[in-house]
Amino acid sequence: ELVLDSWIGLFAPAKTPPVVIERLRCAIGKALMEPDVRRRLEANGWRILSMSLEETRAFVKREAQKWPAFLHQAGIRPE
């Protein structure tokens, strides 16, 4: 079964200090909880998730592993 989801994440350079990452994560999380922002996003079918740094790393790793295997299994090759 193929389930396609799209997602959006905010990434920073690898050497960004953890305190800066956490400050950004909190500010974005706060903005996404604003009733007007949340209402507009949800009205367009968005599902708002908040992940810790470790959860985000694990999610991105799973996504990066999923697609090459799927494409290979389906016989899809780049042209």
Secondary structure, DSSP 8 states (H G I E B T S, - for coil): -------------TT--HHHHHHHHHHHHHHHTSHHHHHHHHHTT-------HHHHHHHHHHHHHHHHHHHHHHT----
